[in-house]
Structure formats: C-alpha cells, structure tokens
C-alpha cells in the first residue's frame, strides 16, 4: 500500500523570501513543487515550464472552464493557478507536494484537501519586507505599492493557516518546514489502514496463541 504524500501550502508576503526558502527545500529534500500557470509576464531570467507556465488570459480562462486547475486566484492584476493533474498524480504516488501560492488559493486548497498543511511565511519585521522587495529590483515603485496593499489584506488570513514560519534565518525556517511535513506523516489520521491492520493482526495472534 502506498501512503499518500503530504500536501503543503506555503503562502506569505511578497518579498518574505518564500521563493528562496522553497528552493532550499527542493535542494535538500525529495519534494515535488507544483508549477503554476500565470498570465503575468515572465521576469528577466524566468523560464517557461520551470518557474511558471506563462499563458494568455484566454488560455487561463479555458483551463478554469475545463476544470484543469485545483485552485486559482487573481493577484495584482494577473491570474495564477495550480494545475490539477500533476498534483493528484504525485500525491497518489506517495510524493510530498508543495504549492507556493497566495492566500485565496490557500483557502481553496484547505477546503478541497482538509488534510493539507498550510504554512504562512513572514519576514521578522515590516521594514525587512520593504528592503527585500526594493532590493529585489524586479518591481517598479508602483508595483511594490500594489503588493504592499495586498500584503495588508493578507494579514487577515494568517490565522486560518496552520503554522507561522518566521524567515529570519533560511536554514532554520527550512528546517521548521521539513519538521512539520515529516510530522504529518505520523498523524494517526493518515495511518488508519496501518492501525486497522495492526489491530486485526493482534486479534488473530491472541486467538492463535491464547485461546
Ligand atoms: P509572483 O508574481 O511574485 O511570482 O507571485 C505572486 C503571488 O502569486 C505569490 O504570492 C505567489 O505565491 C502566488 N502564486 C503563484 N502561483 C500561484 C498559484 O498557482 N495559485 C495561487 N493562488 N497563487 C499563486
């Protein structure tokens, strides 16, 4: 019997260092990262099929219509969504899966997959966030403003997440995430078949040896 993989949602403020954190997780552990579709234009250095599947609005709307996405949201004027098939295949093959998505998507996943574990990544301070976004240099001041307004809205959702990860030290934060994922594998709820088999074997053993 293959135990289903753990589905982890990682959300967090734009500029909280989620991307770097996820890269670290992928480098050190066997985890499948879902590649999202987006209508946003590629940033310099981003590769289609690796960072995102960059699609037109028409194509994205077709995917919504055909129910090819497990969740989607509009963020800072663009669509973002998670393709269904790769996630479902990986989970049923027993692979742990990470979705790096924003909060509206996180809430949709929580409804659809009640055993998913949701983590929210924040920087140690608000000023750190500003500095990181500014130094990243990929957004104009206007775009940074839009992302900050979004950040303020996102704070209301943090309490709906299972875990808060403070990203003040990359290794420490990555270690915390891996620890939480590993502990999900030990939840009794995820192991009901093993518990049932063990109980049945014990009853058989008692019958055989003691009656
Ligand atoms: P960025 O444009 O910086 O790559 O991403 C903007 C936001 O969209 C980030 O918060 C990122 O986590 C989120 N995002 C990326 N892919 C998805 C997705 O498939 N679904 C949802 N709901 N959000 C996504």
Boltz pocket constraint, residues with backbone or C-beta under 6 A from the ligand:
constraints:
  - pocket:
      binder: B
      contacts: [[A, 10], [A, 11], [A, 12], [A, 13], [A, 14], [A, 36], [A, 37], [A, 40], [A, 71], [A, 72], [A, 73], [A, 75], [A, 80], [A, 81], [A, 82], [A, 100], [A, 101], [A, 102], [A, 103], [A, 104], [A, 105], [A, 106]]
      max_distance: 6.0
